[in-house]
Amino acid sequence: MKVLMLLLAMPSALALAGCSTPVVSERPCPRLTEFPLEVQQAAAAELAAPPAKPALDRMMASMAADRAFNRSVCKR
Protein backbone atom coordinates (compact mmCIF):
# COMPACT_ATOMS: atom_id res chain seq x y z
CA MET A 1 0.00 0.00 0.00
CA LYS A 2 2.94 2.30 0.72
CA VAL A 3 4.06 1.85 -2.88
CA LEU A 4 0.60 2.73 -4.13
CA MET A 5 0.59 5.98 -2.20
CA LEU A 6 4.03 6.79 -3.61
CA LEU A 7 2.84 6.07 -7.14
CA LEU A 8 -0.21 8.27 -6.71
CA ALA A 9 1.86 11.06 -5.24
CA MET A 10 4.33 11.11 -8.10
CA PRO A 11 3.16 12.93 -11.22
CA SER A 12 3.07 10.62 -14.21
CA ALA A 13 2.99 13.13 -17.02
CA LEU A 14 6.53 14.23 -17.83
CA ALA A 15 8.07 15.36 -21.06
CA LEU A 16 11.73 14.45 -20.80
CA ALA A 17 14.53 15.90 -22.87
CA GLY A 18 18.16 14.76 -22.84
CA CYS A 19 20.21 13.92 -19.76
CA SER A 20 22.76 16.50 -18.72
CA THR A 21 24.33 15.11 -15.54
CA PRO A 22 28.02 14.29 -16.24
CA VAL A 23 27.97 11.14 -14.07
CA VAL A 24 25.33 9.66 -16.36
CA SER A 25 26.35 8.53 -19.81
CA GLU A 26 25.37 10.55 -22.85
CA ARG A 27 22.50 8.17 -23.58
CA PRO A 28 19.07 9.70 -24.17
CA CYS A 29 16.61 9.71 -21.30
CA PRO A 30 13.98 6.98 -21.45
CA ARG A 31 10.42 7.73 -22.41
CA LEU A 32 7.92 7.63 -19.54
CA THR A 33 4.36 6.70 -20.42
CA GLU A 34 1.78 9.20 -19.23
CA PHE A 35 -1.24 7.94 -17.28
CA PRO A 36 -4.24 10.09 -16.33
CA LEU A 37 -4.98 10.39 -12.62
CA GLU A 38 -8.13 8.26 -13.04
CA VAL A 39 -6.09 5.37 -14.47
CA GLN A 40 -3.53 5.68 -11.66
CA GLN A 41 -6.28 5.59 -9.05
CA ALA A 42 -7.94 2.55 -10.66
CA ALA A 43 -4.60 0.71 -10.82
CA ALA A 44 -3.89 1.53 -7.16
CA ALA A 45 -7.31 0.21 -6.13
CA GLU A 46 -6.81 -2.99 -8.13
CA LEU A 47 -3.36 -3.56 -6.63
CA ALA A 48 -4.64 -2.94 -3.10
CA ALA A 49 -7.63 -5.29 -3.47
CA PRO A 50 -7.39 -8.79 -1.98
CA PRO A 51 -5.68 -11.14 -2.49
CA ALA A 52 -2.25 -9.68 -1.80
CA LYS A 53 -0.04 -9.36 -4.87
CA PRO A 54 3.53 -9.32 -3.51
CA ALA A 55 5.26 -9.90 -6.87
CA LEU A 56 3.29 -7.13 -8.58
CA ASP A 57 3.85 -4.84 -5.60
CA ARG A 58 7.61 -5.49 -5.84
CA MET A 59 7.61 -4.77 -9.58
CA MET A 60 5.68 -1.52 -9.11
CA ALA A 61 8.09 -0.40 -6.38
CA SER A 62 11.06 -1.05 -8.69
CA MET A 63 9.42 0.84 -11.54
CA ALA A 64 8.68 3.77 -9.22
CA ALA A 65 12.35 3.83 -8.16
CA ASP A 66 13.47 3.76 -11.81
CA ARG A 67 11.12 6.62 -12.69
CA ALA A 68 12.35 8.68 -9.71
CA PHE A 69 15.96 8.10 -10.79
CA ASN A 70 15.21 9.12 -14.38
CA ARG A 71 13.48 12.29 -13.18
CA SER A 72 16.53 13.16 -11.06
CA VAL A 73 19.03 12.91 -13.92
CA CYS A 74 16.95 14.17 -16.86
CA LYS A 75 15.77 17.63 -17.74
CA ARG A 76 12.10 18.19 -18.23
C-alpha positions in Angstrom: 0.0 0.0 0.0 2.9 2.3 0.7 4.1 1.8 -2.9 0.6 2.7 -4.1 0.6 6.0 -2.2 4.0 6.8 -3.6 2.8 6.1 -7.1 -0.2 8.3 -6.7 1.9 11.1 -5.2 4.3 11.1 -8.1 3.2 12.9 -11.2 3.1 10.6 -14.2 3.0 13.1 -17.0 6.5 14.2 -17.8 8.1 15.4 -21.1 11.7 14.5 -20.8 14.5 15.9 -22.9 18.2 14.8 -22.8 20.2 13.9 -19.8 22.8 16.5 -18.7 24.3 15.1 -15.5 28.0 14.3 -16.2 28.0 11.1 -14.1 25.3 9.7 -16.4 26.3 8.5 -19.8 25.4 10.5 -22.9 22.5 8.2 -23.6 19.1 9.7 -24.2 16.6 9.7 -21.3 14.0 7.0 -21.5 10.4 7.7 -22.4 7.9 7.6 -19.5 4.4 6.7 -20.4 1.8 9.2 -19.2 -1.2 7.9 -17.3 -4.2 10.1 -16.3 -5.0 10.4 -12.6 -8.1 8.3 -13.0 -6.1 5.4 -14.5 -3.5 5.7 -11.7 -6.3 5.6 -9.0 -7.9 2.5 -10.7 -4.6 0.7 -10.8 -3.9 1.5 -7.2 -7.3 0.2 -6.1 -6.8 -3.0 -8.1 -3.4 -3.6 -6.6 -4.6 -2.9 -3.1 -7.6 -5.3 -3.5 -7.4 -8.8 -2.0 -5.7 -11.1 -2.5 -2.2 -9.7 -1.8 0.0 -9.4 -4.9 3.5 -9.3 -3.5 5.3 -9.9 -6.9 3.3 -7.1 -8.6 3.9 -4.8 -5.6 7.6 -5.5 -5.8 7.6 -4.8 -9.6 5.7 -1.5 -9.1 8.1 -0.4 -6.4 11.1 -1.1 -8.7 9.4 0.8 -11.5 8.7 3.8 -9.2 12.3 3.8 -8.2 13.5 3.8 -11.8 11.1 6.6 -12.7 12.3 8.7 -9.7 16.0 8.1 -10.8 15.2 9.1 -14.4 13.5 12.3 -13.2 16.5 13.2 -11.1 19.0 12.9 -13.9 17.0 14.2 -16.9 15.8 17.6 -17.7 12.1 18.2 -18.2 
